[in-house]
Amino acid sequence: MLRLLSLVLIIATFSARAEIEAEIPWGVEVVTGYRTDLIERGFQLGENVIDVQVQSEFVFDDEWSLGFGAFHATASGVDEYEETRSFVEIMREFEQMSIGWHLGYRDVQSTIWRNGLETGPTFMYRVNQNISAGIRYLYDAGASGSYAEARCSWSHPLNDKSFLSINSTAGYAIDYYGRDGLHDLSARLGWTYNLASNISLTPFLGGSIGIHDDAADQIYSGIWFEVTF
């Protein structure tokens, strides 16, 4: 079944993505890949995951922009999982920081999560070219609760064709599928190699540590293939 395919996720750090976007005529990213496990917000949703992500951005001026995209993932394993997600996000840029509002919808076939809208504010601060940090708070109608996360991203160029990146998050649940309090810690290390100016390959290794009693402890790995237009 054909579905609108995707963004979200996190293919590189904010600063690394900015470096790539400077060379993109249209500003469209298409990413497809495989990961051993799908771990999101401390929930282990599926195994042997194939996903496709698409994202783009419309820039109004030096301050305002509108991002939009979609994500589709299919997983197998103990619990089969399929998800299609789309979103729009309006952002206001300042010198070193940006604030915005996120609106998304999740259509999911899962024994764990439910369909629904999610919406809320987002904030990002660029410490320097390689480091950025931020927070996001989303109300999830499917969960009838909220999930907040603090995020930090770091990237370091190795040469003119590759760079390392680390993305880390700390999540806090507010009546999120019946869970409350500090929920999970996660991190992902990726190595991106630019096969061409608009084509890259990123193998990655990640892990999640559950703080809540029901949150998952899991290590996973995978690879993404990205094309920009």
Contacts in CASP RR format, 6 or more apart in sequence:
PFRMAT RR
TARGET T0000
AUTHOR 0000-0000-0000
METHOD contacts of the structure
MODEL  1
MLRLLSLVLIIATFSARAEIEAEIPWGVEVVTGYRTDLIERGFQLGENVI
DVQVQSEFVFDDEWSLGFGAFHATASGVDEYEETRSFVEIMREFEQMSIG
WHLGYRDVQSTIWRNGLETGPTFMYRVNQNISAGIRYLYDAGASGSYAEA
RCSWSHPLNDKSFLSINSTAGYAIDYYGRDGLHDLSARLGWTYNLASNIS
LTPFLGGSIGIHDDAADQIYSGIWFEVTF
3 70 0 8 1.000
3 72 0 8 1.000
3 84 0 8 1.000
4 54 0 8 1.000
4 70 0 8 1.000
4 72 0 8 1.000
4 84 0 8 1.000
4 86 0 8 1.000
5 30 0 8 1.000
5 52 0 8 1.000
5 53 0 8 1.000
5 54 0 8 1.000
5 70 0 8 1.000
5 71 0 8 1.000
5 72 0 8 1.000
6 31 0 8 1.000
6 51 0 8 1.000
6 52 0 8 1.000
6 53 0 8 1.000
6 54 0 8 1.000
6 55 0 8 1.000
6 69 0 8 1.000
6 70 0 8 1.000
6 71 0 8 1.000
6 72 0 8 1.000
6 84 0 8 1.000
6 85 0 8 1.000
6 86 0 8 1.000
7 29 0 8 1.000
7 53 0 8 1.000
7 54 0 8 1.000
7 55 0 8 1.000
7 68 0 8 1.000
7 69 0 8 1.000
7 70 0 8 1.000
7 71 0 8 1.000
7 87 0 8 1.000
8 53 0 8 1.000
8 55 0 8 1.000
8 69 0 8 1.000
8 71 0 8 1.000
8 85 0 8 1.000
8 87 0 8 1.000
9 31 0 8 1.000
9 51 0 8 1.000
9 53 0 8 1.000
9 71 0 8 1.000
10 167 0 8 1.000
10 188 0 8 1.000
11 17 0 8 1.000
11 29 0 8 1.000
11 31 0 8 1.000
11 53 0 8 1.000
11 202 0 8 1.000
11 224 0 8 1.000
11 226 0 8 1.000
12 20 0 8 1.000
12 155 0 8 1.000
12 165 0 8 1.000
12 192 0 8 1.000
12 202 0 8 1.000
13 130 0 8 1.000
13 132 0 8 1.000
13 153 0 8 1.000
13 154 0 8 1.000
13 155 0 8 1.000
13 165 0 8 1.000
13 166 0 8 1.000
13 167 0 8 1.000
14 124 0 8 1.000
14 126 0 8 1.000
14 132 0 8 1.000
14 153 0 8 1.000
15 126 0 8 1.000
15 128 0 8 1.000
15 129 0 8 1.000
15 130 0 8 1.000
15 131 0 8 1.000
15 132 0 8 1.000
15 153 0 8 1.000
15 155 0 8 1.000
16 155 0 8 1.000
16 163 0 8 1.000
16 165 0 8 1.000
16 192 0 8 1.000
20 200 0 8 1.000
20 228 0 8 1.000
21 27 0 8 1.000
21 57 0 8 1.000
21 228 0 8 1.000
23 197 0 8 1.000
23 198 0 8 1.000
23 228 0 8 1.000
24 198 0 8 1.000
24 228 0 8 1.000
24 229 0 8 1.000
25 229 0 8 1.000
26 56 0 8 1.000
26 229 0 8 1.000
27 56 0 8 1.000
27 57 0 8 1.000
27 228 0 8 1.000
27 229 0 8 1.000
28 54 0 8 1.000
28 55 0 8 1.000
28 56 0 8 1.000
28 228 0 8 1.000
28 229 0 8 1.000
29 53 0 8 1.000
29 54 0 8 1.000
29 55 0 8 1.000
29 56 0 8 1.000
29 226 0 8 1.000
29 227 0 8 1.000
29 228 0 8 1.000
30 52 0 8 1.000
30 53 0 8 1.000
30 54 0 8 1.000
30 226 0 8 1.000
30 227 0 8 1.000
30 228 0 8 1.000
30 229 0 8 1.000
31 51 0 8 1.000
31 52 0 8 1.000
31 53 0 8 1.000
31 54 0 8 1.000
31 224 0 8 1.000
31 225 0 8 1.000
31 226 0 8 1.000
31 227 0 8 1.000
32 50 0 8 1.000
32 51 0 8 1.000
32 52 0 8 1.000
32 53 0 8 1.000
32 224 0 8 1.000
32 225 0 8 1.000
33 50 0 8 1.000
33 51 0 8 1.000
33 52 0 8 1.000
33 222 0 8 1.000
33 223 0 8 1.000
33 224 0 8 1.000
33 225 0 8 1.000
34 48 0 8 1.000
34 49 0 8 1.000
34 50 0 8 1.000
34 51 0 8 1.000
34 222 0 8 1.000
34 223 0 8 1.000
35 49 0 8 1.000
35 51 0 8 1.000
35 204 0 8 1.000
35 220 0 8 1.000
35 221 0 8 1.000
35 222 0 8 1.000
35 223 0 8 1.000
36 47 0 8 1.000
36 48 0 8 1.000
36 49 0 8 1.000
36 220 0 8 1.000
36 221 0 8 1.000
36 222 0 8 1.000
37 44 0 8 1.000
37 46 0 8 1.000
37 47 0 8 1.000
37 49 0 8 1.000
37 218 0 8 1.000
37 220 0 8 1.000
38 44 0 8 1.000
38 45 0 8 1.000
38 46 0 8 1.000
38 47 0 8 1.000
38 49 0 8 1.000
38 51 0 8 1.000
38 73 0 8 1.000
38 75 0 8 1.000
38 81 0 8 1.000
38 220 0 8 1.000
39 45 0 8 1.000
39 186 0 8 1.000
39 207 0 8 1.000
39 208 0 8 1.000
39 216 0 8 1.000
39 218 0 8 1.000
39 220 0 8 1.000
41 147 0 8 1.000
41 149 0 8 1.000
41 171 0 8 1.000
41 173 0 8 1.000
41 176 0 8 1.000
41 183 0 8 1.000
41 184 0 8 1.000
42 171 0 8 1.000
42 183 0 8 1.000
42 184 0 8 1.000
42 186 0 8 1.000
42 208 0 8 1.000
42 210 0 8 1.000
42 215 0 8 1.000
42 216 0 8 1.000
43 112 0 8 1.000
43 113 0 8 1.000
43 177 0 8 1.000
43 215 0 8 1.000
43 216 0 8 1.000
44 208 0 8 1.000
44 216 0 8 1.000
44 218 0 8 1.000
45 75 0 8 1.000
45 79 0 8 1.000
45 81 0 8 1.000
45 83 0 8 1.000
45 110 0 8 1.000
45 112 0 8 1.000
45 113 0 8 1.000
46 75 0 8 1.000
46 76 0 8 1.000
46 77 0 8 1.000
46 78 0 8 1.000
46 79 0 8 1.000
46 80 0 8 1.000
46 81 0 8 1.000
47 75 0 8 1.000
47 76 0 8 1.000
47 77 0 8 1.000
47 78 0 8 1.000
48 75 0 8 1.000
48 76 0 8 1.000
48 77 0 8 1.000
49 73 0 8 1.000
49 74 0 8 1.000
49 75 0 8 1.000
49 81 0 8 1.000
50 73 0 8 1.000
50 74 0 8 1.000
50 75 0 8 1.000
51 71 0 8 1.000
51 72 0 8 1.000
51 73 0 8 1.000
51 74 0 8 1.000
52 71 0 8 1.000
52 72 0 8 1.000
52 73 0 8 1.000
53 69 0 8 1.000
53 70 0 8 1.000
53 71 0 8 1.000
54 69 0 8 1.000
54 70 0 8 1.000
54 71 0 8 1.000
55 67 0 8 1.000
55 68 0 8 1.000
55 69 0 8 1.000
55 70 0 8 1.000
56 67 0 8 1.000
56 68 0 8 1.000
56 69 0 8 1.000
57 65 0 8 1.000
57 66 0 8 1.000
57 67 0 8 1.000
57 68 0 8 1.000
58 65 0 8 1.000
58 66 0 8 1.000
58 67 0 8 1.000
58 68 0 8 1.000
59 65 0 8 1.000
60 66 0 8 1.000
62 93 0 8 1.000
63 92 0 8 1.000
63 93 0 8 1.000
63 94 0 8 1.000
64 90 0 8 1.000
64 91 0 8 1.000
64 92 0 8 1.000
64 93 0 8 1.000
65 90 0 8 1.000
65 91 0 8 1.000
65 93 0 8 1.000
66 88 0 8 1.000
66 89 0 8 1.000
66 90 0 8 1.000
66 91 0 8 1.000
67 88 0 8 1.000
67 89 0 8 1.000
67 90 0 8 1.000
67 91 0 8 1.000
68 86 0 8 1.000
68 87 0 8 1.000
68 88 0 8 1.000
68 89 0 8 1.000
69 86 0 8 1.000
69 87 0 8 1.000
69 88 0 8 1.000
70 84 0 8 1.000
70 85 0 8 1.000
70 86 0 8 1.000
70 87 0 8 1.000
71 83 0 8 1.000
71 84 0 8 1.000
71 85 0 8 1.000
71 86 0 8 1.000
72 83 0 8 1.000
72 84 0 8 1.000
72 85 0 8 1.000
73 81 0 8 1.000
73 82 0 8 1.000
73 83 0 8 1.000
74 81 0 8 1.000
74 82 0 8 1.000
75 81 0 8 1.000
75 82 0 8 1.000
79 110 0 8 1.000
79 111 0 8 1.000
79 112 0 8 1.000
80 109 0 8 1.000
81 108 0 8 1.000
81 109 0 8 1.000
81 110 0 8 1.000
81 112 0 8 1.000
82 108 0 8 1.000
82 109 0 8 1.000
82 110 0 8 1.000
83 106 0 8 1.000
83 107 0 8 1.000
83 108 0 8 1.000
83 109 0 8 1.000
83 110 0 8 1.000
83 113 0 8 1.000
84 106 0 8 1.000
84 107 0 8 1.000
84 108 0 8 1.000
85 104 0 8 1.000
85 105 0 8 1.000
85 106 0 8 1.000
85 107 0 8 1.000
86 104 0 8 1.000
86 105 0 8 1.000
87 102 0 8 1.000
87 103 0 8 1.000
87 104 0 8 1.000
87 105 0 8 1.000
88 102 0 8 1.000
88 103 0 8 1.000
88 104 0 8 1.000
89 100 0 8 1.000
89 101 0 8 1.000
89 102 0 8 1.000
89 103 0 8 1.000
89 122 0 8 1.000
90 100 0 8 1.000
90 101 0 8 1.000
91 98 0 8 1.000
91 99 0 8 1.000
91 100 0 8 1.000
91 122 0 8 1.000
92 98 0 8 1.000
92 99 0 8 1.000
92 100 0 8 1.000
96 125 0 8 1.000
96 126 0 8 1.000
96 127 0 8 1.000
97 123 0 8 1.000
97 124 0 8 1.000
97 125 0 8 1.000
97 126 0 8 1.000
98 123 0 8 1.000
98 124 0 8 1.000
99 121 0 8 1.000
99 122 0 8 1.000
99 123 0 8 1.000
99 124 0 8 1.000
100 121 0 8 1.000
100 122 0 8 1.000
100 123 0 8 1.000
101 119 0 8 1.000
101 120 0 8 1.000
101 121 0 8 1.000
101 122 0 8 1.000
102 118 0 8 1.000
102 119 0 8 1.000
102 120 0 8 1.000
102 121 0 8 1.000
102 122 0 8 1.000
102 136 0 8 1.000
102 138 0 8 1.000
103 117 0 8 1.000
103 118 0 8 1.000
103 119 0 8 1.000
103 120 0 8 1.000
104 117 0 8 1.000
104 118 0 8 1.000
104 119 0 8 1.000
105 115 0 8 1.000
105 116 0 8 1.000
105 117 0 8 1.000
105 118 0 8 1.000
106 113 0 8 1.000
106 115 0 8 1.000
106 116 0 8 1.000
106 117 0 8 1.000
106 118 0 8 1.000
106 140 0 8 1.000
106 142 0 8 1.000
107 115 0 8 1.000
107 116 0 8 1.000
108 114 0 8 1.000
108 115 0 8 1.000
112 177 0 8 1.000
113 142 0 8 1.000
113 143 0 8 1.000
113 177 0 8 1.000
114 142 0 8 1.000
114 143 0 8 1.000
115 142 0 8 1.000
116 140 0 8 1.000
116 141 0 8 1.000
116 142 0 8 1.000
117 140 0 8 1.000
117 141 0 8 1.000
117 142 0 8 1.000
118 138 0 8 1.000
118 139 0 8 1.000
118 140 0 8 1.000
118 141 0 8 1.000
118 142 0 8 1.000
119 138 0 8 1.000
119 139 0 8 1.000
120 136 0 8 1.000
120 137 0 8 1.000
120 138 0 8 1.000
120 139 0 8 1.000
121 136 0 8 1.000
121 137 0 8 1.000
122 134 0 8 1.000
122 135 0 8 1.000
122 136 0 8 1.000
122 137 0 8 1.000
123 134 0 8 1.000
123 135 0 8 1.000
123 136 0 8 1.000
124 132 0 8 1.000
124 133 0 8 1.000
124 134 0 8 1.000
125 132 0 8 1.000
125 133 0 8 1.000
125 134 0 8 1.000
126 132 0 8 1.000
127 133 0 8 1.000
130 154 0 8 1.000
130 155 0 8 1.000
130 156 0 8 1.000
131 152 0 8 1.000
131 153 0 8 1.000
131 154 0 8 1.000
132 152 0 8 1.000
132 153 0 8 1.000
133 150 0 8 1.000
133 151 0 8 1.000
133 152 0 8 1.000
133 153 0 8 1.000
134 150 0 8 1.000
134 151 0 8 1.000
134 152 0 8 1.000
135 148 0 8 1.000
135 149 0 8 1.000
135 150 0 8 1.000
135 151 0 8 1.000
136 148 0 8 1.000
136 149 0 8 1.000
136 151 0 8 1.000
137 146 0 8 1.000
137 147 0 8 1.000
137 148 0 8 1.000
138 146 0 8 1.000
138 147 0 8 1.000
138 148 0 8 1.000
139 145 0 8 1.000
139 146 0 8 1.000
140 146 0 8 1.000
140 147 0 8 1.000
140 176 0 8 1.000
143 176 0 8 1.000
143 177 0 8 1.000
144 175 0 8 1.000
145 174 0 8 1.000
145 175 0 8 1.000
145 176 0 8 1.000
145 177 0 8 1.000
145 178 0 8 1.000
146 173 0 8 1.000
146 174 0 8 1.000
146 175 0 8 1.000
146 176 0 8 1.000
147 171 0 8 1.000
147 172 0 8 1.000
147 173 0 8 1.000
147 174 0 8 1.000
147 176 0 8 1.000
147 183 0 8 1.000
148 171 0 8 1.000
148 172 0 8 1.000
148 174 0 8 1.000
149 169 0 8 1.000
149 170 0 8 1.000
149 171 0 8 1.000
149 172 0 8 1.000
150 169 0 8 1.000
150 170 0 8 1.000
150 171 0 8 1.000
151 167 0 8 1.000
151 168 0 8 1.000
151 169 0 8 1.000
152 167 0 8 1.000
152 168 0 8 1.000
152 169 0 8 1.000
153 165 0 8 1.000
153 166 0 8 1.000
153 167 0 8 1.000
153 168 0 8 1.000
154 165 0 8 1.000
154 166 0 8 1.000
155 163 0 8 1.000
155 164 0 8 1.000
155 165 0 8 1.000
155 166 0 8 1.000
156 163 0 8 1.000
156 164 0 8 1.000
156 165 0 8 1.000
157 163 0 8 1.000
158 164 0 8 1.000
161 193 0 8 1.000
161 194 0 8 1.000
162 191 0 8 1.000
162 192 0 8 1.000
162 193 0 8 1.000
162 194 0 8 1.000
163 191 0 8 1.000
163 192 0 8 1.000
164 189 0 8 1.000
164 190 0 8 1.000
164 191 0 8 1.000
164 192 0 8 1.000
165 189 0 8 1.000
165 190 0 8 1.000
165 191 0 8 1.000
165 192 0 8 1.000
166 187 0 8 1.000
166 188 0 8 1.000
166 189 0 8 1.000
166 190 0 8 1.000
167 187 0 8 1.000
167 188 0 8 1.000
168 185 0 8 1.000
168 186 0 8 1.000
168 187 0 8 1.000
168 188 0 8 1.000
169 184 0 8 1.000
169 185 0 8 1.000
169 186 0 8 1.000
169 187 0 8 1.000
170 182 0 8 1.000
170 184 0 8 1.000
170 185 0 8 1.000
171 182 0 8 1.000
171 183 0 8 1.000
171 184 0 8 1.000
171 185 0 8 1.000
172 181 0 8 1.000
172 182 0 8 1.000
172 183 0 8 1.000
173 179 0 8 1.000
173 180 0 8 1.000
173 181 0 8 1.000
173 183 0 8 1.000
173 212 0 8 1.000
174 180 0 8 1.000
174 181 0 8 1.000
176 183 0 8 1.000
179 212 0 8 1.000
179 214 0 8 1.000
179 215 0 8 1.000
181 211 0 8 1.000
181 212 0 8 1.000
182 211 0 8 1.000
182 212 0 8 1.000
183 210 0 8 1.000
183 211 0 8 1.000
183 212 0 8 1.000
183 215 0 8 1.000
184 208 0 8 1.000
184 209 0 8 1.000
184 210 0 8 1.000
184 211 0 8 1.000
184 212 0 8 1.000
184 215 0 8 1.000
184 216 0 8 1.000
185 208 0 8 1.000
185 209 0 8 1.000
185 210 0 8 1.000
185 211 0 8 1.000
186 206 0 8 1.000
186 207 0 8 1.000
186 208 0 8 1.000
186 209 0 8 1.000
187 206 0 8 1.000
187 207 0 8 1.000
188 204 0 8 1.000
188 205 0 8 1.000
188 206 0 8 1.000
188 207 0 8 1.000
189 204 0 8 1.000
189 205 0 8 1.000
189 206 0 8 1.000
190 202 0 8 1.000
190 203 0 8 1.000
190 204 0 8 1.000
190 205 0 8 1.000
191 202 0 8 1.000
191 203 0 8 1.000
191 204 0 8 1.000
192 200 0 8 1.000
192 201 0 8 1.000
192 202 0 8 1.000
193 200 0 8 1.000
193 201 0 8 1.000
193 202 0 8 1.000
194 200 0 8 1.000
195 201 0 8 1.000
198 227 0 8 1.000
198 228 0 8 1.000
198 229 0 8 1.000
199 225 0 8 1.000
199 226 0 8 1.000
199 227 0 8 1.000
199 228 0 8 1.000
200 225 0 8 1.000
200 226 0 8 1.000
201 223 0 8 1.000
201 224 0 8 1.000
201 225 0 8 1.000
201 226 0 8 1.000
202 223 0 8 1.000
202 224 0 8 1.000
202 225 0 8 1.000
202 226 0 8 1.000
203 221 0 8 1.000
203 222 0 8 1.000
203 223 0 8 1.000
204 221 0 8 1.000
204 222 0 8 1.000
204 223 0 8 1.000
204 224 0 8 1.000
205 219 0 8 1.000
205 220 0 8 1.000
205 221 0 8 1.000
205 222 0 8 1.000
206 219 0 8 1.000
206 220 0 8 1.000
206 221 0 8 1.000
207 218 0 8 1.000
207 219 0 8 1.000
207 220 0 8 1.000
208 215 0 8 1.000
208 216 0 8 1.000
208 217 0 8 1.000
208 218 0 8 1.000
209 217 0 8 1.000
210 216 0 8 1.000
210 217 0 8 1.000
END
